[in-house]
Amino acid sequence: MDRELMLELPQICLQEGPLALATVVNVRGHCPRKAGAKMLIWPDGRIKGTIGGGCGEAEVRREALEVLASGRPAYVVVDLWEDPALEESAVCGGKMEVFIEPVSAPGGGV
């Protein structure tokens, strides 16, 4: 899915304007996705792709909206040890480092 997402990115940006791209750059412990996982975020909050779901993904989505508003990239550390949604399943327990950057079509201005 991540490769497919990157192949579609230029066309999506041409059609829909600037977006934010979140990329997992490092993981420690047990995380739902590995480094390289990607997610696109639209200014209205829609997403395509996933970095693992749950509260951590929601945190990255909120930060991505700030990136879109400011035009400045951000680096977010998501602590999955503290995700109450994961306590019952005990599937995850680690940290993900996520880089969020504004992206647009070539010549699009962001």
Order of alpha helices (4+ residues) and beta strands (2+ residues): alpha-beta-beta-beta-alpha-beta-beta
